[in-house]
């Protein structure tokens, strides 16, 4: 019983330590994202950096998985069941690669 309690305390303390390290990393990422968003808040939509930032905030991991699974867009459950987000991903990637040109 004593060895189990010791092992339990060790496991618990390692879990707490890992959780705190993970929380610290998430907080750092959140602060970095907030600073980057603030820096681009007044950016011109024709700047490539703005669309690069938008694409960083979006998850395109599912897009690659869709292509591997057969190339057809997969409808994922989200805020509105059955919506296909492939078109939005495609548009954001196009804006990242070719930002709009301001005329006038």
Biopython code that builds the backbone (N, CA, C, O; Angstrom):
import numpy as np
from Bio.PDB.StructureBuilder import StructureBuilder

atoms = [
    (1, "UNK", "N", (0.832, -1.198, 0.000)),
    (1, "UNK", "CA", (0.000, 0.000, 0.000)),
    (1, "UNK", "C", (0.876, 1.261, 0.000)),
    (1, "UNK", "O", (0.567, 2.252, -0.661)),
    (2, "UNK", "N", (1.972, 1.193, 0.758)),
    (2, "UNK", "CA", (2.867, 2.346, 0.835)),
    (2, "UNK", "C", (3.506, 2.635, -0.533)),
    (2, "UNK", "O", (3.617, 3.793, -0.935)),
    (3, "UNK", "N", (3.921, 1.588, -1.239)),
    (3, "UNK", "CA", (4.545, 1.802, -2.553)),
    (3, "UNK", "C", (3.529, 2.350, -3.562)),
    (3, "UNK", "O", (3.883, 3.165, -4.414)),
    (4, "UNK", "N", (2.278, 1.910, -3.469)),
    (4, "UNK", "CA", (1.240, 2.430, -4.360)),
    (4, "UNK", "C", (1.025, 3.920, -4.108)),
    (4, "UNK", "O", (0.908, 4.699, -5.054)),
    (5, "UNK", "N", (0.971, 4.321, -2.826)),
    (5, "UNK", "CA", (0.764, 5.728, -2.482)),
    (5, "UNK", "C", (1.928, 6.577, -2.984)),
    (5, "UNK", "O", (1.723, 7.685, -3.480)),
    (6, "UNK", "N", (3.137, 6.065, -2.858)),
    (6, "UNK", "CA", (4.312, 6.793, -3.344)),
    (6, "UNK", "C", (4.257, 6.941, -4.860)),
    (6, "UNK", "O", (4.518, 8.017, -5.399)),
    (7, "UNK", "N", (3.919, 5.864, -5.532)),
    (7, "UNK", "CA", (3.813, 5.904, -6.996)),
    (7, "UNK", "C", (2.700, 6.860, -7.427)),
    (7, "UNK", "O", (2.857, 7.599, -8.399)),
    (8, "UNK", "N", (1.584, 6.848, -6.712)),
    (8, "UNK", "CA", (0.461, 7.735, -7.027)),
    (8, "UNK", "C", (0.874, 9.197, -6.878)),
    (8, "UNK", "O", (0.569, 10.015, -7.746)),
    (9, "UNK", "N", (1.568, 9.534, -5.781)),
    (9, "UNK", "CA", (2.016, 10.918, -5.564)),
    (9, "UNK", "C", (3.000, 11.347, -6.649)),
    (9, "UNK", "O", (2.945, 12.479, -7.130)),
    (10, "UNK", "N", (3.896, 10.445, -7.031)),
    (10, "UNK", "CA", (4.857, 10.766, -8.093)),
    (10, "UNK", "C", (4.152, 11.013, -9.424)),
    (10, "UNK", "O", (4.458, 11.970, -10.135)),
    (11, "UNK", "N", (3.214, 10.145, -9.746)),
    (11, "UNK", "CA", (2.456, 10.297, -10.989)),
    (11, "UNK", "C", (1.654, 11.592, -10.973)),
    (11, "UNK", "O", (1.599, 12.310, -11.971)),
    (12, "UNK", "N", (1.039, 11.884, -9.846)),
    (12, "UNK", "CA", (0.248, 13.110, -9.705)),
    (12, "UNK", "C", (1.129, 14.349, -9.845)),
    (12, "UNK", "O", (0.759, 15.297, -10.536)),
    (13, "UNK", "N", (2.288, 14.346, -9.196)),
    (13, "UNK", "CA", (3.169, 15.518, -9.276)),
    (13, "UNK", "C", (3.711, 15.703, -10.696)),
    (13, "UNK", "O", (3.848, 16.836, -11.157)),
    (14, "UNK", "N", (4.023, 14.595, -11.400)),
    (14, "UNK", "CA", (4.464, 14.714, -12.796)),
    (14, "UNK", "C", (3.342, 15.261, -13.675)),
    (14, "UNK", "O", (3.584, 16.081, -14.561)),
    (15, "UNK", "N", (2.128, 14.811, -13.430)),
    (15, "UNK", "CA", (0.982, 15.303, -14.195)),
    (15, "UNK", "C", (0.759, 16.785, -13.983)),
    (15, "UNK", "O", (0.490, 17.523, -14.930)),
    (16, "UNK", "N", (0.872, 17.219, -12.739)),
    (16, "UNK", "CA", (0.705, 18.643, -12.428)),
    (16, "UNK", "C", (1.808, 19.457, -13.089)),
    (16, "UNK", "O", (1.548, 20.521, -13.651)),
    (17, "UNK", "N", (3.038, 18.958, -13.021)),
    (17, "UNK", "CA", (4.172, 19.664, -13.630)),
    (17, "UNK", "C", (3.989, 19.781, -15.144)),
    (17, "UNK", "O", (4.207, 20.848, -15.717)),
    (18, "UNK", "N", (3.592, 18.688, -15.785)),
    (18, "UNK", "CA", (3.363, 18.713, -17.235)),
    (18, "UNK", "C", (2.216, 19.639, -17.602)),
    (18, "UNK", "O", (2.284, 20.347, -18.607)),
    (19, "UNK", "N", (1.171, 19.637, -16.800)),
    (19, "UNK", "CA", (0.019, 20.499, -17.056)),
    (19, "UNK", "C", (0.405, 21.968, -16.957)),
    (19, "UNK", "O", (-0.013, 22.779, -17.784)),
    (20, "UNK", "N", (1.195, 22.312, -15.958)),
    (20, "UNK", "CA", (1.631, 23.704, -15.800)),
    (20, "UNK", "C", (2.526, 24.137, -16.953)),
    (20, "UNK", "O", (2.422, 25.265, -17.434)),
    (21, "UNK", "N", (3.400, 23.250, -17.394)),
    (21, "UNK", "CA", (4.268, 23.578, -18.532)),
    (21, "UNK", "C", (3.435, 23.771, -19.797)),
    (21, "UNK", "O", (3.694, 24.678, -20.588)),
    (22, "UNK", "N", (2.438, 22.918, -19.979)),
    (22, "UNK", "CA", (1.554, 23.035, -21.140)),
    (22, "UNK", "C", (0.753, 24.338, -21.079)),
    (22, "UNK", "O", (0.602, 25.024, -22.089)),
    (23, "UNK", "N", (0.242, 24.673, -19.895)),
    (23, "UNK", "CA", (-0.501, 25.926, -19.731)),
    (23, "UNK", "C", (0.379, 27.134, -20.021)),
    (23, "UNK", "O", (-0.070, 28.104, -20.631)),
    (24, "UNK", "N", (1.634, 27.071, -19.583)),
    (24, "UNK", "CA", (2.559, 28.176, -19.823)),
    (24, "UNK", "C", (2.801, 28.350, -21.321)),
    (24, "UNK", "O", (2.836, 29.475, -21.819)),
    (25, "UNK", "N", (2.966, 27.242, -22.037)),
    (25, "UNK", "CA", (3.183, 27.290, -23.486)),
    (25, "UNK", "C", (1.947, 27.837, -24.209)),
    (25, "UNK", "O", (2.071, 28.641, -25.132)),
    (26, "UNK", "N", (0.762, 27.401, -23.789)),
    (26, "UNK", "CA", (-0.469, 27.912, -24.399)),
    (26, "UNK", "C", (-0.633, 29.407, -24.160)),
    (26, "UNK", "O", (-1.049, 30.139, -25.058)),
    (27, "UNK", "N", (-0.308, 29.862, -22.956)),
    (27, "UNK", "CA", (-0.402, 31.284, -22.647)),
    (27, "UNK", "C", (0.578, 32.086, -23.499)),
    (27, "UNK", "O", (0.247, 33.172, -23.975)),
    (28, "UNK", "N", (1.784, 31.550, -23.691)),
    (28, "UNK", "CA", (2.769, 32.220, -24.540)),
    (28, "UNK", "C", (2.259, 32.321, -25.975)),
    (28, "UNK", "O", (2.374, 33.374, -26.602)),
    (29, "UNK", "N", (1.698, 31.231, -26.496)),
    (29, "UNK", "CA", (1.157, 31.248, -27.854)),
    (29, "UNK", "C", (0.003, 32.238, -27.972)),
    (29, "UNK", "O", (-0.119, 32.938, -28.977)),
    (30, "UNK", "N", (-0.841, 32.295, -26.948)),
    (30, "UNK", "CA", (-1.974, 33.219, -26.964)),
    (30, "UNK", "C", (-1.480, 34.666, -26.964)),
    (30, "UNK", "O", (-2.005, 35.499, -27.703)),
    (31, "UNK", "N", (-0.486, 34.965, -26.149)),
    (31, "UNK", "CA", (0.061, 36.322, -26.107)),
    (31, "UNK", "C", (0.738, 36.691, -27.426)),
    (31, "UNK", "O", (0.602, 37.819, -27.901)),
    (32, "UNK", "N", (1.463, 35.744, -28.017)),
    (32, "UNK", "CA", (2.088, 35.999, -29.319)),
    (32, "UNK", "C", (1.032, 36.270, -30.388)),
    (32, "UNK", "O", (1.199, 37.161, -31.221)),
    (33, "UNK", "N", (-0.049, 35.500, -30.360)),
    (33, "UNK", "CA", (-1.132, 35.691, -31.332)),
    (33, "UNK", "C", (-1.800, 37.048, -31.138)),
    (33, "UNK", "O", (-2.136, 37.719, -32.114)),
    (34, "UNK", "N", (-1.992, 37.452, -29.894)),
    (34, "UNK", "CA", (-2.616, 38.749, -29.616)),
    (34, "UNK", "C", (-1.724, 39.890, -30.101)),
    (34, "UNK", "O", (-2.217, 40.858, -30.679)),
    (35, "UNK", "N", (-0.415, 39.781, -29.869)),
    (35, "UNK", "CA", (0.512, 40.827, -30.336)),
    (35, "UNK", "C", (0.522, 40.906, -31.861)),
    (35, "UNK", "O", (0.518, 41.999, -32.427)),
    (36, "UNK", "N", (0.535, 39.765, -32.518)),
    (36, "UNK", "CA", (0.547, 39.749, -33.985)),
    (36, "UNK", "C", (-0.748, 40.329, -34.539)),
    (36, "UNK", "O", (-0.724, 41.061, -35.528)),
    (37, "UNK", "N", (-1.870, 40.011, -33.915)),
    (37, "UNK", "CA", (-3.153, 40.537, -34.380)),
    (37, "UNK", "C", (-3.237, 42.037, -34.166)),
    (37, "UNK", "O", (-3.768, 42.756, -35.012)),
    (38, "UNK", "N", (-2.719, 42.517, -33.045)),
    (38, "UNK", "CA", (-2.720, 43.948, -32.766)),
    (38, "UNK", "C", (-1.851, 44.687, -33.776)),
    (38, "UNK", "O", (-2.211, 45.772, -34.233)),
    (39, "UNK", "N", (-0.720, 44.108, -34.119)),
    (39, "UNK", "CA", (0.185, 44.741, -35.083)),
    (39, "UNK", "C", (-0.456, 44.856, -36.460)),
    (39, "UNK", "O", (-0.163, 45.790, -37.207)),
    (40, "UNK", "N", (-1.329, 43.911, -36.798)),
    (40, "UNK", "CA", (-1.956, 43.911, -38.121)),
    (40, "UNK", "C", (-3.371, 44.487, -38.116)),
    (40, "UNK", "O", (-4.059, 44.436, -39.135)),
    (41, "UNK", "N", (-3.812, 45.034, -36.985)),
    (41, "UNK", "CA", (-5.205, 45.491, -36.899)),
    (41, "UNK", "C", (-5.516, 46.614, -37.881)),
    (41, "UNK", "O", (-6.651, 46.721, -38.345)),
    (42, "UNK", "N", (-4.550, 47.442, -38.202)),
    (42, "UNK", "CA", (-4.784, 48.529, -39.145)),
    (42, "UNK", "C", (-4.198, 48.249, -40.515)),
    (42, "UNK", "O", (-4.030, 49.165, -41.320)),
    (43, "UNK", "N", (-3.888, 47.002, -40.783)),
    (43, "UNK", "CA", (-3.220, 46.645, -42.040)),
    (43, "UNK", "C", (-4.161, 46.773, -43.227)),
    (43, "UNK", "O", (-5.375, 46.597, -43.120)),
    (44, "UNK", "N", (-3.563, 47.081, -44.336)),
    (44, "UNK", "CA", (-4.273, 47.171, -45.610)),
    (44, "UNK", "C", (-4.548, 45.749, -46.115)),
    (44, "UNK", "O", (-3.647, 44.911, -46.077)),
    (45, "UNK", "N", (-5.769, 45.454, -46.587)),
    (45, "UNK", "CA", (-6.078, 44.100, -47.054)),
    (45, "UNK", "C", (-5.223, 43.635, -48.229)),
    (45, "UNK", "O", (-5.217, 42.449, -48.560)),
    (46, "UNK", "N", (-4.504, 44.557, -48.859)),
    (46, "UNK", "CA", (-3.654, 44.153, -49.975)),
    (46, "UNK", "C", (-2.300, 43.647, -49.494)),
    (46, "UNK", "O", (-1.510, 43.156, -50.300)),
    (47, "UNK", "N", (-2.016, 43.758, -48.198)),
    (47, "UNK", "CA", (-0.740, 43.286, -47.668)),
    (47, "UNK", "C", (-0.770, 41.772, -47.478)),
    (47, "UNK", "O", (-1.709, 41.218, -46.904)),
    (48, "UNK", "N", (0.256, 41.131, -47.963)),
    (48, "UNK", "CA", (0.335, 39.669, -47.848)),
    (48, "UNK", "C", (0.437, 39.228, -46.392)),
    (48, "UNK", "O", (-0.025, 38.141, -46.046)),
    (49, "UNK", "N", (1.037, 40.055, -45.532)),
    (49, "UNK", "CA", (1.202, 39.694, -44.123)),
    (49, "UNK", "C", (-0.144, 39.505, -43.433)),
    (49, "UNK", "O", (-0.275, 38.660, -42.547)),
    (50, "UNK", "N", (-1.136, 40.281, -43.831)),
    (50, "UNK", "CA", (-2.465, 40.153, -43.237)),
    (50, "UNK", "C", (-3.057, 38.786, -43.547)),
    (50, "UNK", "O", (-3.593, 38.128, -42.656)),
    (51, "UNK", "N", (-2.967, 38.358, -44.783)),
    (51, "UNK", "CA", (-3.545, 37.067, -45.166)),
    (51, "UNK", "C", (-2.721, 35.913, -44.618)),
    (51, "UNK", "O", (-3.253, 34.838, -44.341)),
    (52, "UNK", "N", (-1.424, 36.137, -44.462)),
    (52, "UNK", "CA", (-0.574, 35.127, -43.816)),
    (52, "UNK", "C", (-1.046, 34.915, -42.377)),
    (52, "UNK", "O", (-1.126, 33.782, -41.903)),
    (53, "UNK", "N", (-1.356, 36.005, -41.692)),
    (53, "UNK", "CA", (-1.827, 35.923, -40.301)),
    (53, "UNK", "C", (-3.182, 35.222, -40.229)),
    (53, "UNK", "O", (-3.401, 34.395, -39.343)),
    (54, "UNK", "N", (-4.079, 35.537, -41.134)),
    (54, "UNK", "CA", (-5.392, 34.881, -41.160)),
    (54, "UNK", "C", (-5.220, 33.380, -41.338)),
    (54, "UNK", "O", (-5.890, 32.592, -40.670)),
    (55, "UNK", "N", (-4.330, 32.985, -42.229)),
    (55, "UNK", "CA", (-4.116, 31.553, -42.474)),
    (55, "UNK", "C", (-3.450, 30.869, -41.286)),
    (55, "UNK", "O", (-3.664, 29.677, -41.066)),
    (56, "UNK", "N", (-2.644, 31.602, -40.516)),
    (56, "UNK", "CA", (-2.061, 31.023, -39.309)),
    (56, "UNK", "C", (-3.138, 30.719, -38.280)),
    (56, "UNK", "O", (-3.039, 29.742, -37.538)),
    (57, "UNK", "N", (-4.162, 31.552, -38.237)),
    (57, "UNK", "CA", (-5.238, 31.360, -37.264)),
    (57, "UNK", "C", (-6.190, 30.243, -37.661)),
    (57, "UNK", "O", (-6.928, 29.727, -36.822)),
    (58, "UNK", "N", (-6.178, 29.870, -38.926)),
    (58, "UNK", "CA", (-7.069, 28.812, -39.418)),
    (58, "UNK", "C", (-6.334, 27.480, -39.426)),
    (58, "UNK", "O", (-5.119, 27.425, -39.617)),
    (59, "UNK", "N", (-7.074, 26.436, -39.220)),
    (59, "UNK", "CA", (-6.495, 25.101, -39.255)),
    (59, "UNK", "C", (-6.697, 24.509, -40.639)),
    (59, "UNK", "O", (-7.827, 24.316, -41.087)),
    (60, "UNK", "N", (-5.594, 24.223, -41.310)),
    (60, "UNK", "CA", (-5.666, 23.620, -42.629)),
    (60, "UNK", "C", (-5.252, 22.158, -42.590)),
    (60, "UNK", "O", (-5.042, 21.542, -43.635)),
    (61, "UNK", "N", (-5.134, 21.603, -41.401)),
    (61, "UNK", "CA", (-4.744, 20.204, -41.256)),
    (61, "UNK", "C", (-5.793, 19.305, -41.882)),
    (61, "UNK", "O", (-5.440, 18.339, -42.559)),
    (62, "UNK", "N", (-7.065, 19.589, -41.679)),
    (62, "UNK", "CA", (-8.138, 18.781, -42.248)),
    (62, "UNK", "C", (-8.098, 18.808, -43.766)),
    (62, "UNK", "O", (-8.464, 17.829, -44.416)),
    (63, "UNK", "N", (-7.659, 19.916, -44.330)),
    (63, "UNK", "CA", (-7.586, 20.042, -45.778)),
    (63, "UNK", "C", (-6.639, 19.005, -46.362)),
    (63, "UNK", "O", (-6.962, 18.366, -47.363)),
    (64, "UNK", "N", (-5.485, 18.834, -45.753)),
    (64, "UNK", "CA", (-4.519, 17.843, -46.234)),
    (64, "UNK", "C", (-5.069, 16.437, -46.053)),
    (64, "UNK", "O", (-4.865, 15.580, -46.912)),
    (65, "UNK", "N", (-5.754, 16.191, -44.966)),
    (65, "UNK", "CA", (-6.336, 14.868, -44.721)),
    (65, "UNK", "C", (-7.420, 14.561, -45.750)),
    (65, "UNK", "O", (-7.571, 13.412, -46.163)),
    (66, "UNK", "N", (-8.172, 15.575, -46.164)),
    (66, "UNK", "CA", (-9.217, 15.379, -47.171)),
    (66, "UNK", "C", (-8.607, 14.953, -48.495)),
    (66, "UNK", "O", (-9.137, 14.071, -49.171)),
    (67, "UNK", "N", (-7.484, 15.581, -48.873)),
    (67, "UNK", "CA", (-6.846, 15.256, -50.144)),
    (67, "UNK", "C", (-6.324, 13.826, -50.136)),
    (67, "UNK", "O", (-6.405, 13.126, -51.145)),
    (68, "UNK", "N", (-5.788, 13.392, -48.998)),
    (68, "UNK", "CA", (-5.254, 12.038, -48.895)),
    (68, "UNK", "C", (-6.375, 11.012, -48.961)),
    (68, "UNK", "O", (-6.200, 9.929, -49.520)),
    (69, "UNK", "N", (-7.530, 11.353, -48.389)),
    (69, "UNK", "CA", (-8.618, 10.384, -48.310)),
    (69, "UNK", "C", (-9.401, 10.248, -49.608)),
    (69, "UNK", "O", (-10.362, 9.479, -49.656)),
    (70, "UNK", "N", (-9.035, 10.948, -50.632)),
    (70, "UNK", "CA", (-9.730, 10.756, -51.899)),
    (70, "UNK", "C", (-9.963, 12.040, -52.652)),
    (70, "UNK", "O", (-10.482, 12.010, -53.768)),
    (71, "UNK", "N", (-9.595, 13.165, -52.078)),
    (71, "UNK", "CA", (-9.702, 14.414, -52.796)),
    (71, "UNK", "C", (-11.044, 15.099, -52.711)),
    (71, "UNK", "O", (-11.146, 16.281, -53.042)),
    (72, "UNK", "N", (-12.070, 14.406, -52.283)),
    (72, "UNK", "CA", (-13.374, 15.057, -52.202)),
    (72, "UNK", "C", (-13.515, 15.740, -50.854)),
    (72, "UNK", "O", (-13.038, 15.223, -49.844)),
    (73, "UNK", "N", (-14.172, 16.907, -50.826)),
    (73, "UNK", "CA", (-14.333, 17.606, -49.561)),
    (73, "UNK", "C", (-15.168, 16.780, -48.588)),
    (73, "UNK", "O", (-16.169, 16.168, -48.962)),
    (74, "UNK", "N", (-14.738, 16.781, -47.355)),
    (74, "UNK", "CA", (-15.451, 16.036, -46.321)),
    (74, "UNK", "C", (-16.256, 17.019, -45.498)),
    (74, "UNK", "O", (-15.734, 18.042, -45.056)),
    (75, "UNK", "N", (-17.507, 16.719, -45.296)),
    (75, "UNK", "CA", (-18.344, 17.584, -44.475)),
    (75, "UNK", "C", (-18.114, 17.225, -43.020)),
    (75, "UNK", "O", (-18.253, 16.069, -42.621)),
    (76, "UNK", "N", (-17.766, 18.213, -42.244)),
    (76, "UNK", "CA", (-17.462, 18.002, -40.838)),
    (76, "UNK", "C", (-18.544, 18.649, -39.988)),
    (76, "UNK", "O", (-19.143, 19.654, -40.372)),
    (77, "UNK", "N", (-18.779, 18.064, -38.843)),
    (77, "UNK", "CA", (-19.740, 18.645, -37.913)),
    (77, "UNK", "C", (-19.113, 19.885, -37.308)),
    (77, "UNK", "O", (-17.957, 19.851, -36.886)),
    (78, "UNK", "N", (-19.836, 20.947, -37.262)),
    (78, "UNK", "CA", (-19.352, 22.185, -36.701)),
    (78, "UNK", "C", (-20.527, 22.939, -36.129)),
    (78, "UNK", "O", (-21.517, 22.336, -35.716)),
    (79, "UNK", "N", (-20.421, 24.275, -36.103)),
    (79, "UNK", "CA", (-21.534, 25.057, -35.589)),
    (79, "UNK", "C", (-22.836, 24.751, -36.323)),
    (79, "UNK", "O", (-23.902, 24.699, -35.711)),
    (80, "UNK", "N", (-22.745, 24.551, -37.624)),
    (80, "UNK", "CA", (-23.919, 24.163, -38.411)),
    (80, "UNK", "C", (-23.602, 22.814, -39.030)),
    (80, "UNK", "O", (-22.726, 22.698, -39.887)),
    (81, "UNK", "N", (-24.310, 21.821, -38.595)),
    (81, "UNK", "CA", (-24.051, 20.439, -39.013)),
    (81, "UNK", "C", (-24.001, 20.303, -40.538)),
    (81, "UNK", "O", (-24.885, 20.798, -41.238)),
    (82, "UNK", "N", (-22.977, 19.639, -41.044)),
    (82, "UNK", "CA", (-22.914, 19.308, -42.455)),
    (82, "UNK", "C", (-22.377, 20.386, -43.373)),
    (82, "UNK", "O", (-22.440, 20.219, -44.591)),
    (83, "UNK", "N", (-21.855, 21.479, -42.853)),
    (83, "UNK", "CA", (-21.319, 22.520, -43.729)),
    (83, "UNK", "C", (-19.960, 22.113, -44.260)),
    (83, "UNK", "O", (-19.146, 21.533, -43.541)),
    (84, "UNK", "N", (-19.725, 22.418, -45.508)),
    (84, "UNK", "CA", (-18.463, 22.095, -46.150)),
    (84, "UNK", "C", (-17.566, 23.324, -46.095)),
    (84, "UNK", "O", (-17.920, 24.378, -46.624)),
    (85, "UNK", "N", (-16.412, 23.193, -45.460)),
    (85, "UNK", "CA", (-15.514, 24.326, -45.286)),
    (85, "UNK", "C", (-14.378, 24.342, -46.304)),
    (85, "UNK", "O", (-13.502, 25.205, -46.240)),
    (86, "UNK", "N", (-14.384, 23.417, -47.223)),
    (86, "UNK", "CA", (-13.309, 23.314, -48.203)),
    (86, "UNK", "C", (-13.210, 24.580, -49.057)),
    (86, "UNK", "O", (-12.104, 25.037, -49.348)),
    (87, "UNK", "N", (-14.325, 25.141, -49.456)),
    (87, "UNK", "CA", (-14.313, 26.347, -50.296)),
    (87, "UNK", "C", (-13.685, 27.518, -49.541)),
    (87, "UNK", "O", (-12.912, 28.282, -50.117)),
    (88, "UNK", "N", (-14.013, 27.662, -48.257)),
    (88, "UNK", "CA", (-13.435, 28.743, -47.461)),
    (88, "UNK", "C", (-11.928, 28.547, -47.311)),
    (88, "UNK", "O", (-11.172, 29.513, -47.411)),
    (89, "UNK", "N", (-11.488, 27.337, -47.078)),
    (89, "UNK", "CA", (-10.049, 27.066, -46.990)),
    (89, "UNK", "C", (-9.354, 27.448, -48.290)),
    (89, "UNK", "O", (-8.295, 28.075, -48.281)),
    (90, "UNK", "N", (-9.957, 27.066, -49.397)),
    (90, "UNK", "CA", (-9.380, 27.362, -50.708)),
    (90, "UNK", "C", (-9.268, 28.867, -50.921)),
    (90, "UNK", "O", (-8.240, 29.352, -51.394)),
    (91, "UNK", "N", (-10.313, 29.605, -50.577)),
    (91, "UNK", "CA", (-10.285, 31.064, -50.742)),
    (91, "UNK", "C", (-9.214, 31.710, -49.870)),
    (91, "UNK", "O", (-8.497, 32.601, -50.326)),
    (92, "UNK", "N", (-9.101, 31.270, -48.623)),
    (92, "UNK", "CA", (-8.092, 31.847, -47.733)),
    (92, "UNK", "C", (-6.680, 31.557, -48.236)),
    (92, "UNK", "O", (-5.813, 32.429, -48.182)),
    (93, "UNK", "N", (-6.447, 30.365, -48.714)),
    (93, "UNK", "CA", (-5.122, 30.048, -49.255)),
    (93, "UNK", "C", (-4.826, 30.858, -50.513)),
    (93, "UNK", "O", (-3.684, 31.266, -50.728)),
    (94, "UNK", "N", (-5.843, 31.097, -51.352)),
    (94, "UNK", "CA", (-5.646, 31.925, -52.544)),
    (94, "UNK", "C", (-5.328, 33.365, -52.157)),
    (94, "UNK", "O", (-4.472, 33.997, -52.775)),
    (95, "UNK", "N", (-6.013, 33.892, -51.136)),
    (95, "UNK", "CA", (-5.738, 35.254, -50.682)),
    (95, "UNK", "C", (-4.342, 35.363, -50.078)),
    (95, "UNK", "O", (-3.676, 36.389, -50.219)),
    (96, "UNK", "N", (-3.905, 34.308, -49.410)),
    (96, "UNK", "CA", (-2.560, 34.298, -48.839)),
    (96, "UNK", "C", (-1.510, 34.349, -49.945)),
    (96, "UNK", "O", (-0.531, 35.088, -49.842)),
    (97, "UNK", "N", (-1.712, 33.570, -50.995)),
    (97, "UNK", "CA", (-0.735, 33.501, -52.077)),
    (97, "UNK", "C", (-0.816, 34.702, -53.011)),
    (97, "UNK", "O", (0.208, 35.160, -53.518)),
    (98, "UNK", "N", (-2.024, 35.218, -53.243)),
    (98, "UNK", "CA", (-2.232, 36.352, -54.146)),
    (98, "UNK", "C", (-3.167, 37.354, -53.487)),
    (98, "UNK", "O", (-4.373, 37.318, -53.729)),
    (99, "UNK", "N", (-2.628, 38.261, -52.645)),
    (99, "UNK", "CA", (-3.496, 39.246, -51.998)),
    (99, "UNK", "C", (-4.163, 40.143, -53.033)),
    (99, "UNK", "O", (-3.617, 40.341, -54.119)),
    (100, "UNK", "N", (-5.338, 40.691, -52.713)),
    (100, "UNK", "CA", (-6.018, 41.561, -53.672)),
    (100, "UNK", "C", (-5.184, 42.806, -53.972)),
    (100, "UNK", "O", (-4.416, 43.274, -53.132)),
    (101, "UNK", "N", (-5.348, 43.323, -55.167)),
    (101, "UNK", "CA", (-4.610, 44.514, -55.595)),
    (101, "UNK", "C", (-5.537, 45.708, -55.488)),
    (101, "UNK", "O", (-6.662, 45.684, -55.985)),
    (102, "UNK", "N", (-5.050, 46.756, -54.830)),
    (102, "UNK", "CA", (-5.851, 47.970, -54.675)),
    (102, "UNK", "C", (-5.765, 48.780, -55.950)),
    (102, "UNK", "O", (-4.679, 49.075, -56.450)),
    (103, "UNK", "N", (-6.922, 49.133, -56.464)),
    (103, "UNK", "CA", (-6.992, 49.942, -57.687)),
    (103, "UNK", "C", (-7.448, 51.340, -57.322)),
    (103, "UNK", "O", (-8.294, 51.535, -56.449)),
    (104, "UNK", "N", (-6.879, 52.287, -57.996)),
    (104, "UNK", "CA", (-7.357, 53.642, -57.795)),
    (104, "UNK", "C", (-6.313, 54.519, -57.357)),
    (104, "UNK", "O", (-6.554, 55.707, -57.141)),
]
sb = StructureBuilder()
sb.init_structure("model")
sb.init_model(0)
sb.init_chain("A")
sb.init_seg("    ")
for serial, (resi, resn, name, xyz) in enumerate(atoms, 1):
    if name == "N":
        sb.init_residue(resn, " ", resi, " ")
    sb.init_atom(name, np.array(xyz, "f"), 0.0, 1.0, " ", f" {name:<3s}", serial, name[0])
structure = sb.get_structure()
